[in-house]
Structure formats: structure tokens, C-alpha cells
Amino acid sequence: MCGICGIATTRGRADLDRAAAMSATLVHRGPDSFGEYVDGPVALAARRLSIIDLETGDQPIGNEDGSVHVVQNGEIYNYRELRRQLERAGHRFRTAGDTEVLVHLYEEVGDAFAERLRGMFAIALWDARRERLLLARDRFGIKPLYYRDEDGELSFASELRALRRGEIDLDALEAFLAFNSIPAPLSIFRDVRKLPAGFLLVWEDGRIRLSRFARPAPRADVRNDDEAELVEELRGRLRDSVRAHLVSDVPVGVLLSGGVDSSLLAAFAAELSAEPVRTFSIGFAERSFDELADARRVASRYGTRHRELVLRPDAALLLPALAEAFDEPFADSSALPTYLVSQLAASDVKVALSGEGGDELFGGYYTYTADLLAQRLGGLARLARPFVERLPSSDARTSFDYRAKRFVRAAHLPPLERHHGWKEIFSADARAELTGRRSAFDPVDVLRARYAETEGADELARLQDVDLGVYLVDDLLVKTDRASMAHSLEARVPYLDTAVTNLALALPARHKVRGLAKKVLLRKAAEPLLPHEIVHGKKRGFSIPAAAWLRGDLEPFARETLSRERLRRQGFFRPEVVTRLIDDHVAGREDLSRQLWGLLAFTLWHERHVEREPAMVSNRLLQGLTA
């Protein structure tokens, strides 16, 4: 695991000092060692967190004659198999790790090298003979990669903090207000883009070309095998993935939420490990959010070395630290417990398995059952809306009133818009009122573009695919990467392995969602391995009691952070609208915790990442704002 960065330029020799300065901002991603390389127009740099090949795996790494050099952030799980193939083809290796495989594989198959990789990665590879730089990001977008292409120069980095600030992208801000995260290829700065998942970027003669090398999607050849056979196959594939993700020269742990996804990882890790597995959990004083009892059941059953931490409202005062760790506005409130459980784990291990991807692949969200119900109850929902809107707001986790209001507001919409409606943070009208301007950019177009690519597939599979390619990549995986790397912890996600996804993407809807039952096949696979309370319990995860906190101990912090003076100074949001949102939430008229958390996250991010190093802010932001 590393942080990588570099420069390719048509303006003479690349500035190695500048690349080194970029690398210094990524030290948290790789505190164990660093390396730099310059060859005419290209400079590469890497910060290393030593996981595999502790003695000889430092980067950058070159081939036999030094004509190809590479830096990578991530892990290649099939590197041993690839190495054997390459050695048979005559390639010579001088290290024992996974990174050197990349240069020889490129020599052997050229640009198709990324297609052969099983793992999580962001890669930069320099071909000196052809004077071309290649950037590649894994097919599921597990590892991040940002780039700027400007005036004949390409600069890139694992995190936005390593690149020069620019003008705030108003379309990205619009998307942030809709999703609480910023979807690729957008970044918060107009002249910086994210390399999308499964894409290859080639820089040559000062020009860039992007192409997609992998696109996980619903399979046309749906698996209609006997259910019992599919259950056995799924167990085998998950076991194989966990085995691959345990490959490490340092101890590996599991981030254990108490739900079926992470509990299955702990079960397989315990089975496959020679020593007791280390597990780490977060709990809450609020009973409807606390799941430590379930995590303890799994830890006890498998004899893990278990550690846990209970969060209280004062933990939310870590929001400024989160804003520092997330160098782009990010407002998924589960980042807070993920940040803290990563800190807890990092005191014991350098690698931890995490359960991201299980919900998107196997049908774990309430929104999927809502999608199916809406097809039958959309008309009734419209009639019931006046009564449902009168329900008082609860502080409970995914409370009935919250889900019911979301359902009646969106049930009548077309499938994709309805699916987005279950999760939308600020609607188009609410964004216009908040910012004082009506944008021509519709963030839902990001979802529509993805949705259009799967025309002809089953409706549920298409909606899962949208979540897999947008919500998972730009929210959940960003959360896991930044929260873990802030503590120099490598988080691995075994569900996002082709061994697992190739089956999941071929499952018919009945093996995922059946009535109100979710993750049908996955739960059947878990039954012999986990306690009944976990297999058939409610959905788990590191979500927090944000609604209660913002009506209680966190209210003064929210009002101070979102004060009229701060909002006017930043110039993005109308202060009187924000004050009304706080008042409505505190009074219990509606649960606006997700909206308020987003505004807090953006305001704190702006203070730490923009006001310290002023960005160019468009004058258009001031239009329509009240004094």
C-alpha cells in the first residue's frame, strides 16, 4: 500500500523537487519508506506502507534494463501466478513482491497489462523507449487516482492534497449537495479529474487518451443453477477471496461491524489463519445503533483477539480531523466510526479486511426492497403522502418515519429517479434555495449515464449496478480508503474480487431480494458459519446516531460552524436557509441530519483545504446570496 504521484511534461526536464514535495503530502499513506525517479520529461514518486516483500519492495521499480519504471498504490493478489508465467517467458526478477510484476507484464502484453490484474490498484508506469506514461485504476475503483492535464503537463496523485488548488467546480458542488460525495470524473476543483474505475490513461506527446479496460456489469448469462449448489459455490468463492486477501508479511485484522458481511470475513479469516485473527469493532451508547453484542458473538465463536470502542457525541468533535483526512468534501457520517475503528486497528495491525461491496453485489439495502414495493404500491404511496408527512421525526436508526417519508415522496417516479429519491440529500429545489442559484447541471445525469449502459438487464440488477459504479466507488470506497490511510492502515475489500463478483453479477433477482428479505443467497451461505441473530438480523454497518447528536450535544458545534459569519465569508450557502434547516431539525419537524452533516463537512473542508491556500472562487457563487 502506498501513495503515488508524479509529473509528465513537454516543458523540458520534469521537476523532481516538485514531485518530492507532492510525495511529502502523502506520507500518511506510506510512512515506511519513499522513493523518487526522474527520466527527462517524467518524475515519479512513491510513499510506501510495507506489507509484502518488506526488504526489497521499495518503489519506483524498474525492469532489467531500466526502460520501464512503475509506482503503484495497492495490492496485486495474483502476482505469484503472473510471476511464474513471466519467468517462463524469460523475464528476470530481483524483488519478491507484487509491484515488479507490473513492469514485466507491460513488456509482455503492453497496454493490456491492467486487464490481467486481480487486485486493487492505482498505477503509474513510464515507458522510456516510447516516451509514454500510463495511469491505471482497478476495475472497482478501490484505490484513488487524481490527475490534472494542463498546458502540456500531466500531474497525478493518490490524493487531491498533492495537486495544486484551482477554482471550485460548481458542478461538483452541486453533485456533493445531491450525494454527500463527489462522483468521478468530477473533483471539487475544475481542472482536476478523477480517473474512473477500470480506466487507462495514456500520456504521449503532451496529449492524453482515456480508455476503459474493464467494466463489471450484470451478466447476460444469468445463473439458474440449483440454489444449494450456488450456496456452496458462493462459500468457496468467498473463502478463495479471503485467502488471497490474507497474503501479507505483516498481521491482518478484520473491521467487524457485527453484520453478515464483515462477520463472514472474520469467519473465513479465522479458518484460514494459523494464529488468532484480530477483530475491531465500534459501538454506541444509543441502543438502536449499538451492535457490539453481535460482534462479540462472532469474536467468541471464532476465538479472535477482539478490541472495541464505544462512541459518544463528543466523538463528533473529531469532524475537523475528518475534514483534514478527507481532502475533498465528503459527508457520509459513517466516516467517523470508520476513522476511529481504523485508528483502533492500526495500533495492532497494518492490514484489515473490510466488508464494502457486499450490499451492492448481493442486494443488502432497504432501497432494493423499496424499489420492488414501489412497482406495486406507487399509487397508494401518493395517496398516503399527506398522512405520512405528519409523522414526527425520530432519532432511531433508519427510523420508520424517515423511510416512510422517503418512500411516499419518490414511489411514483421512474425506476432510476425513484431509486435516487430514496437517498437524495438536497433536491434540485432545495439546492437552488440553499445556494441562491439554479444550476443547469443535473447530478442525476451521472447515474443516468451508468444506468443506460445496462439496458436489457433485470431492473434490480441495473439499480445495483448504479450503486456499484457510483455510490460504492465515490462514497463507500473513498470513506474506507481515506479513513484507514489517515492511520497508515491498509484496508482490503474481499467482496470486490473477481472470484466473488463474477458469481454475484450473474445471480437472478430472486437470489438477492425476495419480498422484504435481502441478501438471500449470501445469508444462506452464512447460516452454517454464523450465529442465527447475525444471519437473520437487521442490516449492520458503522452508521452513527447523527440525528440525536445534532439535536443534543452537537447542536452548539453545528450552529457555531455554520454561523452567518463563516457562511458569508465562504460565499456558498445562504445563511438564513442553513439556520432554518438547523431549527427544523432540532425542533423535530424533520430528520435533516444528512443535510446538516453535509454542510458541516463542506464548511470544515473549505476552512482547512481552501482558506489555508486560497482557491480561485468564481464570482457566480455570489449571485443570489443574501447579505
C-alpha positions in Angstrom: 0.0 0.0 0.0 1.4 3.4 -1.0 0.7 6.9 -2.0 1.9 7.7 -5.5 2.4 10.9 -7.5 4.3 12.3 -10.5 4.7 14.7 -13.3 4.9 14.3 -17.1 5.7 17.5 -19.1 6.5 18.8 -22.5 8.4 21.8 -21.0 11.8 20.1 -20.7 13.0 18.1 -17.7 10.5 17.2 -15.0 11.0 18.9 -11.7 12.0 16.2 -9.2 11.9 18.6 -6.3 8.3 19.3 -7.0 7.5 15.6 -7.2 9.2 15.1 -3.9 7.1 17.9 -2.4 4.0 16.3 -3.7 5.1 13.0 -2.2 5.6 14.6 1.2 1.9 15.4 1.4 1.2 11.7 1.2 3.4 10.4 4.0 0.4 9.1 5.9 -0.2 6.7 3.1 3.3 5.3 3.3 5.4 6.1 6.3 7.8 3.2 6.0 9.9 4.4 3.0 9.9 6.7 0.0 11.4 6.7 -3.5 11.8 9.0 -6.4 12.7 8.7 -10.1 13.3 11.1 -12.9 13.9 10.5 -16.6 13.7 13.5 -18.8 10.1 14.7 -19.0 8.8 12.3 -16.3 9.2 12.2 -12.5 7.6 9.5 -10.3 7.5 9.3 -6.5 6.0 6.9 -4.0 5.4 6.6 -0.3 5.4 3.0 1.0 3.5 1.2 3.7 5.4 -2.1 3.7 3.0 -5.1 3.5 4.6 -7.6 1.1 8.3 -8.1 0.5 9.5 -5.9 3.3 13.2 -6.0 2.3 13.3 -5.4 -1.4 9.9 -3.9 -2.4 10.6 -0.2 -2.3 9.4 1.8 -5.3 9.8 3.0 -8.0 10.7 -0.3 -9.5 12.2 -0.8 -13.0 12.7 -3.7 -15.4 16.0 -5.3 -16.3 17.4 -2.5 -18.5 15.6 0.4 -16.8 13.4 1.2 -19.8 10.2 0.8 -17.8 9.5 2.1 -14.3 6.4 1.8 -12.2 4.9 3.0 -8.9 1.7 1.5 -7.5 -0.8 2.0 -4.7 -2.5 -1.2 -3.8 -2.0 -5.0 -3.9 -2.0 -7.5 -6.8 -3.4 -10.7 -5.4 -2.5 -12.9 -8.4 1.1 -11.7 -8.6 2.6 -15.1 -7.8 0.7 -16.7 -10.7 1.7 -13.9 -13.0 5.3 -14.0 -11.9 5.5 -17.7 -12.7 4.1 -17.1 -16.2 6.5 -14.2 -16.8 9.6 -16.1 -15.6 8.7 -18.9 -18.0 8.6 -16.3 -20.7 12.2 -15.3 -19.8 11.7 -12.3 -17.5 14.1 -11.9 -14.6 13.0 -10.6 -11.2 15.1 -9.0 -8.5 12.4 -8.5 -5.9 9.9 -10.8 -4.2 6.8 -8.5 -4.2 3.9 -7.7 -6.4 5.0 -4.4 -7.9 7.8 -5.7 -10.1 5.3 -8.0 -11.9 3.8 -4.8 -13.4 6.8 -3.8 -15.5 7.4 -7.3 -16.9 3.7 -7.8 -17.6 3.7 -4.5 -19.5 6.7 -5.6 -21.5 4.9 -8.8 -22.4 1.3 -7.6 -23.2 1.6 -3.8 -23.5 -1.5 -1.7 -22.6 -3.5 -4.9 -21.8 -1.5 -5.4 -18.6 -4.2 -3.9 -16.4 -6.8 -6.4 -17.7 -4.7 -9.3 -16.2 -4.5 -8.0 -12.7 -6.6 -9.3 -9.8 -6.4 -6.8 -7.0 -6.8 -3.2 -6.0 -4.5 -0.7 -7.6 -3.7 2.8 -8.9 -0.6 2.5 -11.1 1.7 4.9 -13.0 4.1 3.3 -15.5 6.7 5.1 -17.6 7.9 3.6 -20.9 11.1 5.5 -21.6 11.6 4.0 -25.1 8.2 5.1 -26.4 8.1 8.2 -24.1 4.7 7.4 -22.8 3.2 7.5 -19.3 0.3 5.2 -18.4 -2.1 5.6 -15.4 -4.4 2.7 -14.5 -7.1 2.3 -11.8 -8.6 -1.0 -10.8 -11.9 -2.2 -12.1 -13.8 -1.5 -8.9 -12.3 1.9 -8.1 -10.9 0.7 -4.7 -7.8 2.8 -5.0 -8.0 6.6 -5.8 -6.2 8.5 -8.5 -6.5 12.2 -9.4 -4.9 14.0 -12.3 -4.5 17.4 -13.9 -3.9 17.9 -17.6 -2.9 21.5 -18.3 -0.7 23.3 -20.8 1.3 20.2 -22.0 1.8 18.9 -18.5 0.1 16.0 -16.7 0.4 15.7 -12.9 -1.2 13.0 -10.8 -1.5 11.8 -7.2 -3.3 9.4 -4.9 -4.9 12.3 -3.1 -6.1 15.7 -4.1 -3.9 17.4 -1.5 -0.8 16.7 -3.6 -2.0 18.7 -6.5 -2.2 22.5 -6.8 -5.6 24.0 -5.8 -7.7 25.6 -8.5 -11.1 27.1 -9.0 -14.0 25.4 -7.2 -16.1 23.3 -9.7 -19.7 24.4 -9.2 -21.0 21.2 -10.9 -19.0 19.2 -8.3 -20.5 21.3 -5.5 -24.0 20.6 -7.0 -23.2 16.9 -7.0 -21.9 17.0 -3.5 -25.2 18.5 -2.3 -27.1 15.8 -4.0 -25.0 12.8 -3.0 -22.9 13.9 0.0 -19.9 12.9 -2.1 -18.4 13.8 -5.5 -18.7 11.3 -8.3 -15.9 10.6 -10.8 -14.7 12.0 -13.1 -15.5 15.2 -11.2 -13.4 16.6 -8.4 -14.1 19.7 -6.3 -11.6 21.6 -8.4 -12.5 22.3 -12.0 -9.1 21.5 -13.5 -8.6 18.2 -11.6 -10.3 15.0 -12.6 -10.6 11.5 -11.0 -9.5 8.6 -13.2 -12.7 6.5 -13.4 -12.7 2.9 -12.2 -11.5 0.4 -14.8 -9.9 3.1 -17.0 -6.4 3.5 -18.5 -5.0 6.9 -19.2 -2.1 7.2 -21.7 0.0 10.4 -21.9 2.1 10.8 -25.1 3.4 13.8 -26.9 1.7 16.1 -24.3 -1.8 14.6 -25.1 -3.9 12.2 -23.0 -6.1 9.4 -24.2 -8.6 7.5 -21.9 -9.9 4.1 -22.5 -11.9 1.6 -20.4 -10.2 -1.8 -19.9 -12.8 -3.3 -17.5 -16.4 -2.8 -16.8 -18.1 -5.1 -14.2 -21.7 -5.4 -15.2 -24.8 -7.6 -14.8 -24.2 -10.8 -16.7 -26.4 -11.8 -19.7 -25.9 -15.5 -18.8 -27.9 -15.4 -15.6 -27.2 -18.4 -13.3 -30.3 -20.6 -12.8 -28.5 -23.4 -11.0 -29.9 -25.2 -8.1 -29.9 -22.9 -5.0 -28.0 -25.3 -2.9 -25.2 -25.6 -5.5 -25.0 -21.8 -5.7 -24.7 -21.5 -1.9 -21.8 -24.0 -1.9 -20.1 -22.2 -4.8 -20.5 -18.8 -3.1 -18.9 -20.1 0.1 -16.0 -21.4 -2.0 -15.5 -18.2 -3.8 -15.6 -16.1 -0.7 -13.1 -18.5 1.0 -10.8 -18.1 -2.0 -11.0 -14.4 -2.0 -10.3 -14.1 1.8 -7.4 -16.5 1.3 -5.9 -14.2 -1.3 -6.6 -11.1 0.7 -4.7 -12.6 3.7 -1.5 -12.7 1.8 0.8 -10.4 3.7 4.2 -10.3 5.5 2.5 -8.4 8.4 -0.5 -9.2 10.6 -4.0 -8.9 9.1 -7.2 -8.0 11.1 -10.9 -7.6 10.3 -13.1 -4.5 10.8 -16.1 -6.2 12.4 -19.4 -4.3 12.4 -21.5 -7.3 13.6 -23.3 -7.7 10.3 -23.3 -10.6 8.0 -20.7 -9.2 5.5 -17.9 -8.5 7.9 -18.8 -11.4 10.1 -18.3 -13.8 7.2 -14.9 -12.3 6.5 -14.0 -12.9 10.2 -15.2 -16.5 9.9 -13.2 -17.3 6.8 -10.1 -15.4 8.1 -10.2 -17.4 11.3 -10.5 -20.6 9.4 -7.6 -19.8 7.1 -5.2 -18.2 9.6 -2.6 -20.0 11.6 -2.9 -17.6 14.5 -6.0 -16.0 16.1 -7.4 -13.2 13.9 -7.6 -9.7 15.4 -11.0 -8.1 15.1 -12.0 -4.5 15.8 -15.5 -3.0 16.4 -17.2 0.3 17.2 -20.3 0.7 19.4 -22.6 3.5 20.6 -24.3 4.4 23.8 -27.6 4.7 21.8 -29.1 1.2 21.8 -30.7 1.2 18.4 -27.2 1.9 16.9 -25.1 -0.4 19.1 -24.1 -3.8 17.7 -21.2 -4.7 19.9 -23.1 -7.7 21.2 -23.3 -9.2 17.7 -19.6 -8.5 17.1 -18.7 -10.2 20.4 -20.8 -13.3 19.4 -18.6 -13.7 16.2 -15.4 -12.9 18.1 -16.3 -15.5 20.8 -17.3 -18.2 18.2 -14.0 -17.9 16.3 -11.7 -17.1 19.2 -10.5 -13.8 17.8 -8.4 -11.3 19.6 -11.1 -8.7 19.9 -10.9 -5.0 20.7 -13.8 -2.4 20.7 -14.5 1.2 21.3 -17.8 2.9 22.3 -18.5 6.3 20.7 -20.3 9.1 22.4 -21.5 12.5 21.0 -18.2 14.2 21.8 -16.5 12.0 19.2 -18.3 14.1 16.6 -15.9 16.9 17.6 -13.4 14.9 15.5 -15.2 16.4 12.5 -12.3 18.9 11.9 -9.9 15.9 11.9 -12.1 14.2 9.3 -12.1 17.3 7.2 -8.3 17.1 7.3 -8.2 13.4 6.4 -10.7 13.8 3.5 -9.0 16.3 1.2 -12.3 16.7 -0.8 -15.7 17.5 0.6 -17.2 14.2 1.9 -20.2 13.9 4.2 -21.0 10.2 4.7 -21.4 10.3 8.5 -20.2 6.7 8.8 -16.7 8.1 8.1 -16.5 9.0 11.8 -16.7 5.4 13.2 -14.7 4.1 10.2 -11.9 6.6 11.1 -12.0 5.6 14.7 -12.1 1.8 14.1 -9.2 2.3 11.7 -7.3 4.1 14.4 -8.1 1.3 16.8 -7.0 -1.4 14.3 -3.8 0.5 13.3 -2.5 0.2 16.8 -2.3 -3.6 16.3 -2.1 -4.4 12.6 -1.1 -2.8 9.3 -3.8 -4.5 7.2 -7.5 -5.0 7.9 -10.3 -6.7 5.9 -13.5 -4.7 5.4 -16.9 -5.6 4.1 -17.5 -3.0 1.4 -19.3 -4.3 -1.7 -21.5 -7.0 -0.1 -24.6 -4.9 -0.2 -24.3 -3.7 -3.8 -23.5 -7.2 -5.1 -25.9 -9.3 -3.1 -28.9 -6.9 -2.5 -28.4 -5.7 1.0 -30.0 -2.2 1.0 -33.6 -1.3 2.1 -33.7 0.7 -1.1 -33.8 -2.5 -3.1 -36.9 -3.8 -1.3 -38.4 -0.3 -1.7 -37.7 -0.4 -5.4 -39.7 -3.7 -5.7 -42.5 -2.5 -3.5 -42.9 0.8 -5.4 -43.7 -1.1 -8.6 -46.9 -2.3 -6.8 -47.6 0.4 -4.3 -46.6 3.6 -6.1 -50.2 4.8 -6.5 -51.1 4.1 -2.9 -48.0 5.9 -1.7 -49.1 9.1 -3.4 -52.5 8.9 -1.6 -50.8 8.2 1.8 -48.3 11.0 1.5 -50.3 13.7 3.3 -50.6 11.4 6.4 -47.1 10.1 6.3 -45.6 13.7 6.1 -47.2 14.4 9.5 -45.2 11.7 11.3 -42.9 13.1 14.0 -39.1 12.7 13.4 -37.4 10.0 15.4 -33.8 9.7 16.4 -33.7 5.9 15.9 -31.5 4.3 13.3 -33.2 4.3 9.8 -36.4 5.1 11.6 -39.8 4.2 10.2 -40.8 7.8 9.8 -37.6 8.6 7.8 -38.1 5.6 5.5 -41.8 6.1 5.1 -41.4 9.8 4.1 -38.7 8.9 1.6 -40.9 6.2 0.2 -44.0 8.3 -0.4 -42.1 11.2 -1.9 -40.4 9.0 -4.6 -42.5 5.9 -5.1 -44.3 7.4 -8.2 -41.2 8.3 -10.1 -39.5 6.3 -12.9 -37.2 3.5 -11.6 -33.8 5.3 -11.6 -35.2 8.6 -10.3 -37.1 6.7 -7.7 -34.0 4.9 -6.6 -32.1 8.1 -6.3 -35.0 9.7 -4.4 -34.7 7.2 -1.6 -31.2 8.5 -0.9 -31.1 12.1 -2.3 -29.6 14.6 0.2 -30.7 18.0 -1.2 -33.2 18.0 -4.1 -32.8 20.4 -7.0 -35.2 22.9 -5.5 -33.5 22.7 -2.1 -30.1 23.2 -3.7 -31.4 26.2 -5.5 -32.8 27.7 -2.3 -29.6 26.9 -0.4 -27.1 28.3 -3.0 -29.3 31.1 -4.4 -28.8 29.8 -8.0 -30.4 27.3 -10.3 -27.8 25.0 -11.9 -28.0 23.7 -15.4 -26.1 20.6 -14.3 -28.2 17.7 -13.0 -26.2 15.4 -10.8 -28.6 12.5 -11.6 -27.2 12.5 -15.1 -24.2 10.7 -13.6 -26.5 7.9 -12.6 -28.4 8.0 -15.9 -25.2 7.5 -17.9 -24.3 4.4 -15.9 -27.9 3.1 -16.0 -28.1 3.5 -19.8 -25.1 1.1 -20.2 -27.1 -1.9 -18.8 -30.3 -1.6 -20.9 -31.9 -5.0 -21.2 -30.8 -6.3 -17.9 -33.1 -7.1 -15.0 -34.3 -3.9 -13.3 -32.9 -4.7 -9.8 -29.5 -5.7 -11.4 -29.4 -2.3 -13.2 -30.0 -0.4 -10.0 -27.4 -2.4 -8.1 -25.0 -1.7 -10.9 -25.6 2.1 -10.5 -24.8 1.7 -6.8 -21.8 -0.4 -7.6 -20.3 2.1 -10.0 -21.2 5.4 -8.3 -22.2 5.1 -4.6 -19.7 2.4 -3.8 -16.8 3.9 -5.7 -17.3 7.6 -4.8 -18.7 7.2 -1.3 -18.0 3.9 0.5 -14.6 3.2 -1.0 -13.5 6.8 -0.6 -14.6 6.6 3.0 -12.7 3.4 3.7 -9.5 4.5 1.8 -9.1 7.9 3.5 -10.2 6.8 7.0 -7.8 3.9 7.0 -4.9 5.6 5.3 -5.1 8.5 7.7 -3.8 6.0 10.2 -1.4 4.2 7.8 -3.7 1.2 7.7 -4.3 -0.8 4.5 -8.0 -1.7 4.1 -8.7 -4.7 1.8 -12.2 -5.5 0.5 -12.6 -9.2 -0.4 -16.1 -8.9 -1.7 -14.7 -6.8 -4.6 -12.7 -9.6 -6.1 -13.5 -11.1 -9.4 -13.7 -14.5 -7.6 -16.8 -13.2 -5.9 -18.2 -10.6 -8.3 -18.2 -13.0 -11.3 -20.9 -15.0 -9.5 -22.7 -12.1 -7.9 -23.2 -10.3 -11.2 -24.8 -13.4 -12.7 -27.4 -14.0 -10.0 -31.1 -13.6 -10.8 -33.1 -11.2 -8.5 -34.7 -14.0 -6.5 -31.3 -14.9 -5.0 -30.7 -11.3 -3.9 -34.1 -9.8 -2.8 -37.2 -11.8 -2.2 -40.1 -9.8 -0.8 -38.7 -8.0 2.2 -35.8 -10.4 2.5 -32.4 -9.1 1.4 -29.1 -10.9 0.6 -31.0 -14.2 0.2 -28.1 -16.3 -1.2 -25.4 -14.7 0.9 -27.4 -15.3 4.1 -27.9 -18.9 3.2 -24.2 -19.2 2.6 -23.6 -17.8 6.1 -26.0 -20.0 8.0 -23.6 -22.7 9.0 -20.8 -20.2 9.8 -22.5 -17.5 11.9 -25.0 -17.2 14.8 -28.7 -17.0 13.8 -29.0 -13.5 15.2 -26.5 -12.2 12.8 -27.5 -14.2 9.7 -31.1 -13.1 10.0 -30.7 -9.8 11.9 -31.2 -6.3 10.6 -28.6 -4.6 8.3 -25.5 -3.6 10.1 -22.7 -1.1 9.4 -20.8 1.7 11.1 -23.6 4.2 10.9 -24.0 6.8 13.7 -26.8 8.5 15.7 -26.3 11.8 13.9 -29.9 12.9 14.2 -29.9 12.6 18.0 -26.4 14.2 18.3 -27.4 17.2 16.2 -30.5 17.7 18.4 -28.3 17.4 21.6 -24.7 17.7 22.4 -23.6 18.5 18.9 -26.1 21.3 18.3 -23.9 24.2 19.6 -21.0 22.9 17.5 -23.2 22.9 14.4 -24.5 26.4 15.0 -21.0 27.8 15.5 -19.6 26.0 12.5 -22.5 27.1 10.3 -22.6 30.6 11.6 -23.7 33.5 9.4 -20.2 35.0 9.6 -18.5 31.8 8.3 -21.0 31.1 5.6 -20.9 34.7 4.3 -17.1 34.5 4.3 -17.1 31.3 2.2 -19.9 32.5 0.0 -21.5 29.2 -1.0 -24.7 28.9 1.1 -27.4 31.3 2.2 -27.1 31.7 6.0 -30.8 32.1 6.7 -31.6 28.9 4.8 -29.0 27.0 6.8 -30.2 28.4 10.1 -33.8 27.3 9.2 -32.5 23.7 8.5 -30.9 23.6 11.9 -34.0 24.9 13.6 -36.3 22.5 11.8 -34.1 19.5 12.7 -33.7 20.5 16.3 -37.4 21.0 16.7 -38.1 17.5 15.3 -40.1 18.7 12.3 -37.9 16.5 10.1 -34.7 14.5 10.2 -32.3 16.8 8.4 -29.2 15.2 9.9 -27.8 14.1 6.5 -28.2 17.6 5.0 -26.6 19.3 8.1 -23.7 16.8 8.2 -23.0 17.6 4.6 -23.0 21.4 5.3 -20.7 20.8 8.3 -18.4 18.7 6.2 -18.1 21.2 3.4 -17.6 24.2 5.6 -14.8 22.5 7.6 -13.2 21.2 4.5 -13.2 24.6 2.9 -11.5 26.1 6.0 -8.8 23.5 6.1 -8.1 23.0 2.4 -9.0 26.2 0.6 -8.8 29.1 3.1 -5.4 28.0 4.2 -4.3 28.0 0.5 -6.9 30.3 -1.2 -8.5 28.9 -4.3 -9.9 31.0 -7.1 -13.6 31.2 -6.4 -16.0 32.1 -9.2 -17.9 35.3 -8.8 -21.0 33.4 -9.9 -21.2 32.0 -6.3 -22.1 35.3 -5.0 -25.1 35.7 -7.3 -28.4 35.3 -5.4 -26.8 35.1 -2.0 -28.4 37.4 0.6 -26.3 39.5 2.9 
